[in-house]
Amino acid sequence: MIVSTYNAEEWLEKVLIGYSVQTYKDFELIIADDGSRASTKELIDNYSLNYPVHIRHLWHEDLGYRRQELLNIAISEASHEYILMTDGDCIPRKDFVEVHAKYAEKGRFLSGGYCKLSMKTSKHISKDDIISGKCFDVKWLKSVDKLGFSNTLKLGVNKLIGDILDLISPTIPSFNNCNSSGFKEDMIAINGYDERMKYGGPDREFGERLENFGVKGKQIRHKSIVLHLDHSRGYKTPESLAANLAIRKEVRQNRIKWTPFGIQKSEK
Protein backbone atom coordinates (compact mmCIF):
# COMPACT_ATOMS: atom_id res chain seq x y z
CA MET A 1 0.00 0.00 0.00
CA ILE A 2 1.35 3.41 -0.99
CA VAL A 3 -0.57 6.33 0.51
CA SER A 4 0.40 9.87 -0.52
CA THR A 5 -0.14 12.74 1.90
CA TYR A 6 0.67 16.39 2.56
CA ASN A 7 -0.22 18.36 5.72
CA ALA A 8 -3.58 16.64 6.28
CA GLU A 9 -3.32 14.93 9.67
CA GLU A 10 -7.05 14.92 10.37
CA TRP A 11 -7.78 13.04 7.15
CA LEU A 12 -4.68 10.83 7.34
CA GLU A 13 -5.65 9.60 10.80
CA LYS A 14 -9.01 8.42 9.47
CA VAL A 15 -7.20 6.63 6.64
CA LEU A 16 -4.81 4.96 9.08
CA ILE A 17 -7.78 3.72 11.09
CA GLY A 18 -9.23 2.28 7.88
CA TYR A 19 -6.09 0.29 7.12
CA SER A 20 -5.89 -0.98 10.70
CA VAL A 21 -9.09 -3.02 10.27
CA GLN A 22 -8.55 -4.57 6.83
CA THR A 23 -9.70 -8.17 6.37
CA TYR A 24 -6.50 -8.90 4.39
CA LYS A 25 -3.37 -8.19 6.41
CA ASP A 26 -0.41 -9.36 4.32
CA PHE A 27 0.75 -5.90 3.27
CA GLU A 28 3.03 -3.05 4.26
CA LEU A 29 1.79 0.53 4.48
CA ILE A 30 4.06 3.15 2.93
CA ILE A 31 3.16 6.77 3.65
CA ALA A 32 4.62 8.88 0.82
CA ASP A 33 4.80 12.29 2.49
CA ASP A 34 5.45 15.24 0.17
CA GLY A 35 7.10 17.42 2.85
CA SER A 36 4.48 17.61 5.60
CA ARG A 37 5.05 19.39 8.92
CA ALA A 38 6.35 17.58 12.00
CA SER A 39 2.86 16.81 13.33
CA THR A 40 2.31 14.37 10.46
CA LYS A 41 5.38 12.39 11.51
CA GLU A 42 4.17 12.43 15.12
CA LEU A 43 0.81 11.00 14.05
CA ILE A 44 2.43 8.23 12.00
CA ASP A 45 4.92 7.41 14.75
CA ASN A 46 2.13 7.11 17.33
CA TYR A 47 0.14 4.71 15.14
CA SER A 48 3.26 2.71 14.27
CA LEU A 49 3.69 1.69 17.91
CA ASN A 50 0.66 -0.60 17.87
CA TYR A 51 -0.40 -1.22 14.29
CA PRO A 52 -1.35 -4.59 12.72
CA VAL A 53 0.97 -4.12 9.70
CA HIS A 54 4.34 -2.48 9.19
CA ILE A 55 4.22 1.27 8.48
CA ARG A 56 7.00 3.08 6.62
CA HIS A 57 7.14 6.87 6.46
CA LEU A 58 8.91 8.25 3.37
CA TRP A 59 9.42 12.02 3.56
CA HIS A 60 11.29 14.67 1.63
CA GLU A 61 11.66 18.40 2.12
CA ASP A 62 8.79 20.66 1.13
CA LEU A 63 10.03 22.32 -2.06
CA GLY A 64 6.61 22.64 -3.64
CA TYR A 65 4.45 19.93 -5.21
CA ARG A 66 6.77 16.95 -5.80
CA ARG A 67 4.41 14.04 -5.20
CA GLN A 68 5.51 12.08 -8.28
CA GLU A 69 9.18 12.12 -7.20
CA LEU A 70 8.29 10.58 -3.86
CA LEU A 71 5.93 8.02 -5.40
CA ASN A 72 8.79 6.83 -7.60
CA ILE A 73 10.93 6.31 -4.51
CA ALA A 74 8.05 4.45 -2.84
CA ILE A 75 7.57 2.18 -5.87
CA SER A 76 11.29 1.40 -5.98
CA GLU A 77 11.47 0.62 -2.26
CA ALA A 78 8.21 -1.34 -1.96
CA SER A 79 8.99 -4.82 -0.62
CA HIS A 80 6.04 -6.66 -2.22
CA GLU A 81 5.49 -7.59 -5.87
CA TYR A 82 2.06 -5.94 -6.03
CA ILE A 83 1.34 -2.27 -5.28
CA LEU A 84 -1.88 -0.46 -4.40
CA MET A 85 -1.87 3.32 -4.85
CA THR A 86 -4.17 5.68 -2.97
CA ASP A 87 -4.27 9.04 -1.19
CA GLY A 88 -4.21 10.12 2.44
CA ASP A 89 -7.73 11.49 2.12
CA CYS A 90 -9.35 8.21 1.03
CA ILE A 91 -10.81 5.94 3.73
CA PRO A 92 -10.74 2.29 2.59
CA ARG A 93 -13.60 -0.10 3.18
CA LYS A 94 -12.62 -3.14 5.27
CA ASP A 95 -12.35 -5.37 2.19
CA PHE A 96 -10.34 -2.85 0.14
CA VAL A 97 -6.98 -4.65 0.15
CA GLU A 98 -8.67 -8.06 -0.04
CA VAL A 99 -10.54 -7.13 -3.23
CA HIS A 100 -7.37 -5.88 -4.93
CA ALA A 101 -5.51 -9.03 -3.91
CA LYS A 102 -8.34 -11.20 -5.21
CA TYR A 103 -8.60 -9.56 -8.63
CA ALA A 104 -4.87 -8.94 -9.25
CA GLU A 105 -4.02 -10.35 -12.66
CA LYS A 106 -0.87 -10.42 -14.76
CA GLY A 107 -1.10 -8.08 -17.72
CA ARG A 108 -3.67 -5.90 -15.95
CA PHE A 109 -3.93 -2.97 -13.59
CA LEU A 110 -7.03 -2.50 -11.44
CA SER A 111 -9.16 0.63 -11.44
CA GLY A 112 -11.30 0.98 -8.33
CA GLY A 113 -14.02 3.39 -7.29
CA TYR A 114 -14.26 6.35 -4.97
CA CYS A 115 -17.13 8.25 -3.41
CA LYS A 116 -16.58 11.98 -3.01
CA LEU A 117 -18.03 13.25 0.26
CA SER A 118 -19.00 16.74 1.34
CA MET A 119 -16.94 18.57 3.95
CA LYS A 120 -19.79 18.11 6.43
CA THR A 121 -19.73 14.32 6.04
CA SER A 122 -15.92 14.20 5.93
CA LYS A 123 -15.73 15.97 9.29
CA HIS A 124 -18.56 13.94 10.80
CA ILE A 125 -16.98 10.51 10.29
CA SER A 126 -15.47 9.24 13.55
CA LYS A 127 -13.06 6.48 14.49
CA ASP A 128 -15.96 4.27 15.60
CA ASP A 129 -17.78 4.89 12.30
CA ILE A 130 -14.75 3.61 10.39
CA ILE A 131 -14.09 0.59 12.63
CA SER A 132 -17.75 -0.48 12.52
CA GLY A 133 -18.04 0.21 8.79
CA LYS A 134 -21.03 2.47 9.42
CA CYS A 135 -19.53 5.24 7.28
CA PHE A 136 -19.96 3.03 4.20
CA ASP A 137 -23.67 2.54 4.83
CA VAL A 138 -25.82 4.48 2.36
CA LYS A 139 -28.63 5.23 4.84
CA TRP A 140 -26.18 6.48 7.44
CA LEU A 141 -24.37 8.72 4.94
CA LYS A 142 -27.67 10.16 3.72
CA SER A 143 -28.64 10.91 7.31
CA VAL A 144 -25.55 13.11 7.60
CA ASP A 145 -25.71 14.90 4.23
CA LYS A 146 -26.83 14.39 0.64
CA LEU A 147 -25.33 11.54 -1.40
CA GLY A 148 -25.36 11.46 -5.19
CA PHE A 149 -26.77 8.63 -7.32
CA SER A 150 -23.39 7.34 -8.49
CA ASN A 151 -22.06 7.13 -4.93
CA THR A 152 -25.27 5.49 -3.75
CA LEU A 153 -24.92 2.89 -6.49
CA LYS A 154 -21.27 2.12 -5.71
CA LEU A 155 -21.90 1.70 -2.00
CA GLY A 156 -25.32 0.08 -2.15
CA VAL A 157 -24.92 -2.86 -4.54
CA ASN A 158 -24.11 -6.44 -3.57
CA LYS A 159 -21.23 -8.44 -5.06
CA LEU A 160 -23.27 -9.95 -7.91
CA ILE A 161 -24.68 -6.62 -9.04
CA GLY A 162 -21.26 -5.04 -8.59
CA ASP A 163 -19.73 -7.64 -10.92
CA ILE A 164 -22.40 -6.93 -13.54
CA LEU A 165 -22.02 -3.15 -13.28
CA ASP A 166 -18.25 -3.38 -13.63
CA LEU A 167 -18.67 -5.60 -16.67
CA ILE A 168 -21.13 -3.32 -18.49
CA SER A 169 -19.81 0.05 -17.24
CA PRO A 170 -19.17 2.49 -20.12
CA THR A 171 -16.45 4.12 -17.99
CA ILE A 172 -12.95 3.34 -19.23
CA PRO A 173 -10.81 1.82 -16.44
CA SER A 174 -8.13 4.44 -15.75
CA PHE A 175 -5.30 4.56 -13.26
CA ASN A 176 -6.64 6.99 -10.65
CA ASN A 177 -4.84 8.37 -7.62
CA CYS A 178 -7.53 7.24 -5.18
CA ASN A 179 -7.88 3.55 -5.89
CA SER A 180 -5.64 1.68 -8.36
CA SER A 181 -3.15 -1.16 -8.27
CA GLY A 182 -0.72 -3.13 -10.39
CA PHE A 183 2.43 -5.21 -10.42
CA LYS A 184 5.64 -3.49 -9.34
CA GLU A 185 7.58 -4.95 -12.28
CA ASP A 186 5.19 -3.25 -14.73
CA MET A 187 5.52 0.09 -12.93
CA ILE A 188 9.31 -0.21 -13.03
CA ALA A 189 9.19 -1.23 -16.71
CA ILE A 190 7.60 2.11 -17.69
CA ASN A 191 10.03 3.97 -15.35
CA GLY A 192 7.36 5.03 -12.87
CA TYR A 193 5.72 8.44 -12.78
CA ASP A 194 6.71 11.33 -15.02
CA GLU A 195 8.20 13.78 -12.54
CA ARG A 196 7.60 16.78 -14.80
CA MET A 197 3.90 16.49 -14.07
CA LYS A 198 2.23 18.49 -11.32
CA TYR A 199 -1.34 18.18 -10.03
CA GLY A 200 -3.99 17.17 -12.54
CA GLY A 201 -3.51 13.95 -14.45
CA PRO A 202 -0.17 12.32 -13.54
CA ASP A 203 -1.89 9.09 -12.51
CA ARG A 204 -3.92 8.98 -15.73
CA GLU A 205 -0.72 9.47 -17.73
CA PHE A 206 0.94 6.70 -15.70
CA GLY A 207 -1.95 4.39 -16.63
CA GLU A 208 -1.83 5.42 -20.28
CA ARG A 209 1.82 4.38 -20.48
CA LEU A 210 0.95 1.08 -18.77
CA GLU A 211 -1.67 0.56 -21.49
CA ASN A 212 0.91 1.33 -24.19
CA PHE A 213 3.21 -1.20 -22.54
CA GLY A 214 0.47 -3.83 -22.85
CA VAL A 215 -0.93 -3.72 -19.32
CA LYS A 216 -4.68 -3.16 -19.72
CA GLY A 217 -7.03 -1.64 -17.19
CA LYS A 218 -9.61 -3.77 -15.39
CA GLN A 219 -12.72 -2.24 -13.84
CA ILE A 220 -13.48 -2.90 -10.14
CA ARG A 221 -15.12 0.45 -9.35
CA HIS A 222 -18.25 -1.19 -7.87
CA LYS A 223 -16.29 -3.77 -5.85
CA SER A 224 -13.41 -1.77 -4.42
CA ILE A 225 -14.51 1.42 -2.66
CA VAL A 226 -12.87 4.28 -0.79
CA LEU A 227 -14.51 7.39 0.70
CA HIS A 228 -12.84 10.50 -0.71
CA LEU A 229 -12.77 13.20 1.98
CA ASP A 230 -13.27 16.79 0.89
CA HIS A 231 -10.34 19.21 0.64
CA SER A 232 -9.14 22.33 -1.15
CA ARG A 233 -6.75 22.12 -4.11
CA GLY A 234 -4.53 25.17 -3.83
CA TYR A 235 -1.82 23.49 -5.90
CA LYS A 236 -4.12 23.19 -8.94
CA THR A 237 -3.25 25.81 -11.56
CA PRO A 238 -4.26 26.35 -15.20
CA GLU A 239 -0.57 26.25 -16.17
CA SER A 240 0.04 22.84 -14.57
CA LEU A 241 -3.13 21.40 -16.09
CA ALA A 242 -2.17 22.63 -19.57
CA ALA A 243 1.37 21.24 -19.29
CA ASN A 244 0.05 17.89 -18.10
CA LEU A 245 -2.49 17.68 -20.92
CA ALA A 246 0.30 18.30 -23.45
CA ILE A 247 2.37 15.46 -21.99
CA ARG A 248 -0.61 13.11 -22.02
CA LYS A 249 -1.42 14.02 -25.62
CA GLU A 250 2.13 13.12 -26.69
CA VAL A 251 1.96 9.83 -24.77
CA ARG A 252 -1.27 8.84 -26.52
CA GLN A 253 -0.26 9.97 -30.01
CA ASN A 254 3.20 8.39 -29.95
CA ARG A 255 2.27 5.32 -27.88
CA ILE A 256 4.99 6.19 -25.36
CA LYS A 257 5.75 3.56 -22.72
CA TRP A 258 8.90 4.84 -21.00
CA THR A 259 9.43 8.29 -19.52
CA PRO A 260 13.00 9.62 -19.25
CA PHE A 261 11.77 11.78 -16.34
CA GLY A 262 10.95 8.90 -14.00
CA ILE A 263 12.75 6.55 -11.64
CA GLN A 264 15.81 6.44 -13.90
CA LYS A 265 16.76 9.81 -15.39
CA SER A 266 17.96 8.58 -18.78
CA GLU A 267 16.60 7.70 -22.19
CA LYS A 268 15.69 4.12 -23.04
C-alpha positions in Angstrom: 0.0 0.0 0.0 1.4 3.4 -1.0 -0.6 6.3 0.5 0.4 9.9 -0.5 -0.1 12.7 1.9 0.7 16.4 2.6 -0.2 18.4 5.7 -3.6 16.6 6.3 -3.3 14.9 9.7 -7.1 14.9 10.4 -7.8 13.0 7.2 -4.7 10.8 7.3 -5.7 9.6 10.8 -9.0 8.4 9.5 -7.2 6.6 6.6 -4.8 5.0 9.1 -7.8 3.7 11.1 -9.2 2.3 7.9 -6.1 0.3 7.1 -5.9 -1.0 10.7 -9.1 -3.0 10.3 -8.5 -4.6 6.8 -9.7 -8.2 6.4 -6.5 -8.9 4.4 -3.4 -8.2 6.4 -0.4 -9.4 4.3 0.8 -5.9 3.3 3.0 -3.1 4.3 1.8 0.5 4.5 4.1 3.2 2.9 3.2 6.8 3.6 4.6 8.9 0.8 4.8 12.3 2.5 5.4 15.2 0.2 7.1 17.4 2.8 4.5 17.6 5.6 5.0 19.4 8.9 6.4 17.6 12.0 2.9 16.8 13.3 2.3 14.4 10.5 5.4 12.4 11.5 4.2 12.4 15.1 0.8 11.0 14.0 2.4 8.2 12.0 4.9 7.4 14.8 2.1 7.1 17.3 0.1 4.7 15.1 3.3 2.7 14.3 3.7 1.7 17.9 0.7 -0.6 17.9 -0.4 -1.2 14.3 -1.3 -4.6 12.7 1.0 -4.1 9.7 4.3 -2.5 9.2 4.2 1.3 8.5 7.0 3.1 6.6 7.1 6.9 6.5 8.9 8.2 3.4 9.4 12.0 3.6 11.3 14.7 1.6 11.7 18.4 2.1 8.8 20.7 1.1 10.0 22.3 -2.1 6.6 22.6 -3.6 4.4 19.9 -5.2 6.8 16.9 -5.8 4.4 14.0 -5.2 5.5 12.1 -8.3 9.2 12.1 -7.2 8.3 10.6 -3.9 5.9 8.0 -5.4 8.8 6.8 -7.6 10.9 6.3 -4.5 8.0 4.5 -2.8 7.6 2.2 -5.9 11.3 1.4 -6.0 11.5 0.6 -2.3 8.2 -1.3 -2.0 9.0 -4.8 -0.6 6.0 -6.7 -2.2 5.5 -7.6 -5.9 2.1 -5.9 -6.0 1.3 -2.3 -5.3 -1.9 -0.5 -4.4 -1.9 3.3 -4.8 -4.2 5.7 -3.0 -4.3 9.0 -1.2 -4.2 10.1 2.4 -7.7 11.5 2.1 -9.3 8.2 1.0 -10.8 5.9 3.7 -10.7 2.3 2.6 -13.6 -0.1 3.2 -12.6 -3.1 5.3 -12.3 -5.4 2.2 -10.3 -2.9 0.1 -7.0 -4.6 0.1 -8.7 -8.1 0.0 -10.5 -7.1 -3.2 -7.4 -5.9 -4.9 -5.5 -9.0 -3.9 -8.3 -11.2 -5.2 -8.6 -9.6 -8.6 -4.9 -8.9 -9.2 -4.0 -10.3 -12.7 -0.9 -10.4 -14.8 -1.1 -8.1 -17.7 -3.7 -5.9 -16.0 -3.9 -3.0 -13.6 -7.0 -2.5 -11.4 -9.2 0.6 -11.4 -11.3 1.0 -8.3 -14.0 3.4 -7.3 -14.3 6.3 -5.0 -17.1 8.3 -3.4 -16.6 12.0 -3.0 -18.0 13.2 0.3 -19.0 16.7 1.3 -16.9 18.6 3.9 -19.8 18.1 6.4 -19.7 14.3 6.0 -15.9 14.2 5.9 -15.7 16.0 9.3 -18.6 13.9 10.8 -17.0 10.5 10.3 -15.5 9.2 13.6 -13.1 6.5 14.5 -16.0 4.3 15.6 -17.8 4.9 12.3 -14.8 3.6 10.4 -14.1 0.6 12.6 -17.8 -0.5 12.5 -18.0 0.2 8.8 -21.0 2.5 9.4 -19.5 5.2 7.3 -20.0 3.0 4.2 -23.7 2.5 4.8 -25.8 4.5 2.4 -28.6 5.2 4.8 -26.2 6.5 7.4 -24.4 8.7 4.9 -27.7 10.2 3.7 -28.6 10.9 7.3 -25.6 13.1 7.6 -25.7 14.9 4.2 -26.8 14.4 0.6 -25.3 11.5 -1.4 -25.4 11.5 -5.2 -26.8 8.6 -7.3 -23.4 7.3 -8.5 -22.1 7.1 -4.9 -25.3 5.5 -3.7 -24.9 2.9 -6.5 -21.3 2.1 -5.7 -21.9 1.7 -2.0 -25.3 0.1 -2.1 -24.9 -2.9 -4.5 -24.1 -6.4 -3.6 -21.2 -8.4 -5.1 -23.3 -10.0 -7.9 -24.7 -6.6 -9.0 -21.3 -5.0 -8.6 -19.7 -7.6 -10.9 -22.4 -6.9 -13.5 -22.0 -3.2 -13.3 -18.2 -3.4 -13.6 -18.7 -5.6 -16.7 -21.1 -3.3 -18.5 -19.8 0.0 -17.2 -19.2 2.5 -20.1 -16.4 4.1 -18.0 -12.9 3.3 -19.2 -10.8 1.8 -16.4 -8.1 4.4 -15.7 -5.3 4.6 -13.3 -6.6 7.0 -10.7 -4.8 8.4 -7.6 -7.5 7.2 -5.2 -7.9 3.5 -5.9 -5.6 1.7 -8.4 -3.1 -1.2 -8.3 -0.7 -3.1 -10.4 2.4 -5.2 -10.4 5.6 -3.5 -9.3 7.6 -4.9 -12.3 5.2 -3.2 -14.7 5.5 0.1 -12.9 9.3 -0.2 -13.0 9.2 -1.2 -16.7 7.6 2.1 -17.7 10.0 4.0 -15.4 7.4 5.0 -12.9 5.7 8.4 -12.8 6.7 11.3 -15.0 8.2 13.8 -12.5 7.6 16.8 -14.8 3.9 16.5 -14.1 2.2 18.5 -11.3 -1.3 18.2 -10.0 -4.0 17.2 -12.5 -3.5 13.9 -14.4 -0.2 12.3 -13.5 -1.9 9.1 -12.5 -3.9 9.0 -15.7 -0.7 9.5 -17.7 0.9 6.7 -15.7 -2.0 4.4 -16.6 -1.8 5.4 -20.3 1.8 4.4 -20.5 1.0 1.1 -18.8 -1.7 0.6 -21.5 0.9 1.3 -24.2 3.2 -1.2 -22.5 0.5 -3.8 -22.8 -0.9 -3.7 -19.3 -4.7 -3.2 -19.7 -7.0 -1.6 -17.2 -9.6 -3.8 -15.4 -12.7 -2.2 -13.8 -13.5 -2.9 -10.1 -15.1 0.5 -9.4 -18.3 -1.2 -7.9 -16.3 -3.8 -5.9 -13.4 -1.8 -4.4 -14.5 1.4 -2.7 -12.9 4.3 -0.8 -14.5 7.4 0.7 -12.8 10.5 -0.7 -12.8 13.2 2.0 -13.3 16.8 0.9 -10.3 19.2 0.6 -9.1 22.3 -1.1 -6.7 22.1 -4.1 -4.5 25.2 -3.8 -1.8 23.5 -5.9 -4.1 23.2 -8.9 -3.2 25.8 -11.6 -4.3 26.4 -15.2 -0.6 26.2 -16.2 0.0 22.8 -14.6 -3.1 21.4 -16.1 -2.2 22.6 -19.6 1.4 21.2 -19.3 0.0 17.9 -18.1 -2.5 17.7 -20.9 0.3 18.3 -23.4 2.4 15.5 -22.0 -0.6 13.1 -22.0 -1.4 14.0 -25.6 2.1 13.1 -26.7 2.0 9.8 -24.8 -1.3 8.8 -26.5 -0.3 10.0 -30.0 3.2 8.4 -29.9 2.3 5.3 -27.9 5.0 6.2 -25.4 5.7 3.6 -22.7 8.9 4.8 -21.0 9.4 8.3 -19.5 13.0 9.6 -19.2 11.8 11.8 -16.3 10.9 8.9 -14.0 12.8 6.5 -11.6 15.8 6.4 -13.9 16.8 9.8 -15.4 18.0 8.6 -18.8 16.6 7.7 -22.2 15.7 4.1 -23.0 
